[in-house]
Amino acid sequence: MLQKAKDYITWGEVDPKVVELLLRKRGELVGKKKLDESLLKELGFSSFQELVTAVCEGKRPPRLKKVFRLHPPRKGLKSIKRPFGHGGDLGYRGKAINDLLLRMI
């Protein structure tokens, strides 16, 4: 599936620090409720760090949305016609996805 979509998307491994920042700034529950400390307790987590470790282990709470609404990256993209290793922005990035996500938050 990734081989068919590689010309349209980018992916890689995300650091837990970036996941925490994503959840704090852009995390939502079903029903467009912004994720905050009081809602964390309703989900059964005492802090964002505990939620991040659960998400990194693959245990997503059922009411947490799977999709983040992100802005386009600051300073734009290099090229959407070439893969990441050849000066573009598409395909597998590895750890460089963290830089792109920080520009999009």
C-alpha positions in Angstrom: 0.0 0.0 0.0 2.9 2.4 0.8 4.4 1.7 -2.6 1.2 2.8 -4.3 0.9 6.0 -2.2 4.6 6.9 -1.9 4.2 9.5 -4.7 1.6 11.4 -2.8 2.5 11.2 0.9 5.5 11.3 3.3 6.0 9.3 6.4 8.6 8.4 9.1 9.2 7.7 12.8 8.0 10.4 15.2 9.8 11.2 18.4 7.7 11.1 21.7 8.4 14.8 22.3 6.8 15.7 19.0 3.8 13.5 19.7 3.4 15.3 23.0 3.5 18.7 21.3 1.0 17.5 18.7 -1.4 16.2 21.4 -1.1 19.4 23.4 -1.7 21.8 20.5 -3.8 19.8 18.0 -5.2 16.9 19.9 -9.0 16.5 19.7 -11.6 14.1 20.9 -14.6 13.0 18.9 -17.1 15.9 18.9 -14.4 18.6 18.3 -13.4 18.9 21.9 -9.9 20.1 22.4 -7.8 17.8 24.5 -6.8 19.3 27.9 -6.0 18.2 31.5 -9.6 17.7 32.6 -10.4 15.5 29.6 -7.3 13.5 30.2 -8.6 12.4 33.5 -11.9 11.4 31.9 -9.9 9.2 29.5 -8.0 7.6 32.5 -4.6 9.3 32.1 -3.0 11.5 34.7 -0.8 13.6 32.4 0.1 14.2 28.7 3.3 12.2 29.2 1.3 9.1 30.2 -1.0 9.5 27.1 2.1 9.9 24.9 3.6 6.6 26.1 0.3 4.9 25.5 0.0 6.3 22.0 3.6 5.3 21.2 2.9 1.8 22.3 -0.1 1.7 20.0 -2.8 2.0 22.6 -4.9 4.9 21.4 -7.9 5.8 23.6 -11.2 5.2 21.6 -12.5 8.8 21.8 -9.2 10.3 20.6 -9.3 11.4 16.9 -6.7 9.6 14.6 -6.2 12.7 12.4 -4.5 16.0 13.3 -5.5 19.2 11.5 -2.1 20.7 10.6 -1.1 23.9 8.9 1.0 23.8 5.7 4.7 23.8 6.6 6.3 27.2 7.3 8.8 28.1 4.5 6.9 25.7 2.2 8.0 22.4 0.7 11.1 21.9 -1.5 9.5 19.9 -4.3 6.5 17.6 -4.6 7.9 16.1 -7.8 10.9 14.3 -6.3 11.3 11.8 -3.5 12.8 12.9 -0.2 16.3 11.5 -0.8 16.6 13.4 -4.1 15.7 16.9 -2.9 11.9 16.5 -2.7 9.4 16.1 0.1 7.6 12.8 -0.8 8.2 9.3 0.4 10.0 7.9 3.4 11.8 10.5 5.6 12.8 8.5 8.7 13.6 10.9 11.7 13.4 14.0 9.4 9.6 13.8 9.7 9.9 15.5 13.1 11.3 18.7 11.5 8.4 18.8 9.0 5.9 18.3 11.8 7.4 21.0 13.9 7.0 23.4 11.0 3.4 22.4 10.6 2.2 22.6 14.2 
